[in-house]
């Protein structure tokens, strides 16, 4: 248990002293996680809405694929993307391997099915009614879509935050596609893996605590913003 208490002490020291390596890992983690969440959200919102509000051939098959994708290990997705961005691979000329962009690609593939499935669950049963009412009142299809999303904003934001939490805490994709390069692709999770492998357990625990604090802080900000928007509406 001593390394746990040592980790808490080390976490306080890292935060107070603004440790350079910690700040670099935090910056990289936020960059790739927020970017991948934004891209995945842009894909998942219309797809989740379509699945919730329309009936079409193959819909059940798509839902089954989404549920299957939820169980994919992060290392498997990392290996899949690696097969396309490696030096001798089809996209090797783009030199994406061991870059933040490669991590973002993998993370988008990881959470797009998750966010889509959650959005589908949130909108199912209410999207058709809200959308049709908006159309009847003269709204354009795009405006009616955003009206539907706004009506279900609490559930939608929860879905997006679930996606962010998933990518912020994953390690397989970041390690395989990023290479854990100090100051460039090293995220908090890959730094934890490195410190654990080197036997520095207090620092590994400290990094874990910092990661939890970051995710918690972002959730608090999002919830607070949602509360203010509810008050305005």
N, C-alpha and C positions, 0 to 999 in steps of 0.2 A: 504493500500500500504506500510505501514511502515515495515511490516514483510518481504516484498520483498527486500527492501533496507537493512534491518537487515540481511537477508540471504546472500546478496552479501558480506557484511562486515564479516559475520561469515565464509563464504567460504574462503575469503582471510586469515583469522586468522587460520583456520584449515590447509590450505596448507602451510603457512609460518611456523607454529609451528610443522608441521609434526605430527598432532594429531594421537595418537596411535590407537584409535578405527577406525578412518578414514582409516589409512593405512591397518588395518586388513580387513576392508570391501572391500577396493580396491583390495587387494591381493586375497581375496576369489572370488570376482566378476570376475577378470581377469582369475583366474585359471579355474573356471567352464565354463565361457563363451568361452574362447579360446579352451579349451579341447572339449567342445560339438560342437563348430563350426568345428574343425578339423575332428572329427568323422563323423559328418553329411556331411561334404564335401567329405570325402572318400566314402561315400555311394551315395551321390547325383551326383557326377561327372559321374561315369559310367552309372548310371540309366538314368540321363538326356540325356547323349549321346546316349544311346540305344533307348530311346523314340524319339529322334530327327532324328536318322539315319536309323531306321528299321521299317518295317511294320510287325505286327504279331497279331494273334488273341487275343483280350482282351485289346489291346492298348488303345482304347477309354475309356474303363472302368477304366483303371489305371489312365488316365489323369483326369477323372471325380472324382476319389477318391482323387487325389492330390489336386484338386481345392476345394473339400469339406473339406479336412484336413486343408486348409489355414484359414478356419473360426473357427476352434476349439478354444474355450477359454482355456487359460493357466491353469485355475483352474480345468477344466475338465480333461486335460492331467495329472495334478498333482494327482487328485483323482484316475485316472486309474492306474498310476504307484503305488500309495499308496496301492491299492488293491492287488498288487503283492509283495510288500516289507514290509508290516506291519508285526508285530511280529508273528501273527497267520496266515499269508498269505503263499502262496507256496514258496516264496523266503525269508521268514522271518528269516530262519536260517543263511542267509548271513549277517544279521545285517546291512542292507543298509539304513534303514530309519533314517532320520535326520543326513545324512552324505553328503559331497560334491558329492560323487559318485551318490547318488540318484538324486540330482539336475541335474547332467550331463545326466543321463539316460532320465529324463523328458525333458530336453532341446533338446537333440538329436531328440526325437520324435516330438518335437515342430517344429524344423526348417528343418528337412530333407525333408518334402514335399515342403516347401517354396523354398529351394535352388534347389531342383530337378526341380520344375516348372520353376524357373527362368533360370536355365541352359538349359532346354528344349527350352525355348523361344529364348535364345541367339544362340543356335546351329542350330535351325530349319532353313532349307533352305540353309545352308552353310556346315554343317558337312559332308554330303554325298560326296560333290564335293572334299573337302579338303582331306577327308579320302581316297577316291578312287585314287586321284592323288598321295598321299603318297605311297599307296600300289603298284601302277603301277611303281613308281620310285624305288621299292625294299625295302621299309620299312616294318618292322614287324607290325602285328596288334596293338601291344602295342605302338610301336613308332608312328604309324599313328594316334592312339588315342591321344597321347600327342601333336602331331603336330596340330591336330584339336583344342585341348584346347588352345594351344599357339596362334593360329591364332585369336581366339576369346577371348583372355586374358582380354581385357578391360571389356567386358560384364561379363565374368566369375568372375573376381575379384569383380565387382559390386554386383553380386549375393551372393558371399561369405560374403561380408561386410554387405549386407542386413540381412543375417542370423545372423551374429555377433551382429548387432545392435538390432535384435529382442530378443536374449537371454540376452544381457547385460542389457536391460531395462525391462524385464518381472519380475513379482513379484509373480504370483500365484503358479508356480512350486517351486520357491525358498522357499516360505513361507510354503507350505504344506509338501514338501519332505525334506526341510532343517531344519525347526523348528526355524529359526532365532536365532541360538545359538551364543552367543558373542564369537568372536575370532575363530570360527570354521565354521559355515555355514551362518553367517550373511553377506549378500551382501549389496550393496549400496541401492538397492531398498527396501529390507526388513528393513534396517535401517531407511529409509525415512518413511516407514509405522509406525515403532515404535515411531519415534520422533513426527510424526503427532498425533498419538494416545495419546501421553503424553502431547500434547499441545505446544511442542517446535517447533513452525513453522519456526523461523529463521534458526534453525539448519537443519530442513527438507529441506528448500529451498536451503541451502548451500550444502547439500549432492546432491541434484538434479543438481546444477550447476557443482559440481565436476564430476558427472557422464557424463554430456554433454561434459565437457572438455576432459574427457578420450576418449569417443567415437570419438570426433572431432580429437584429437591428433592421434589416431590409423588410422583414415581415411586419414589424411594428410600424414602420414608415408607410407601407402600403395600406395596412389596416386603418391607420390614422387618416390617410388621404381618402380612403373609401368612406369613412365616417363623416368627413367634412362634405363630400359630394352628396351623401344621403341627406344631410341637413339642408343643403342648398336646394335639392330636388323637393 
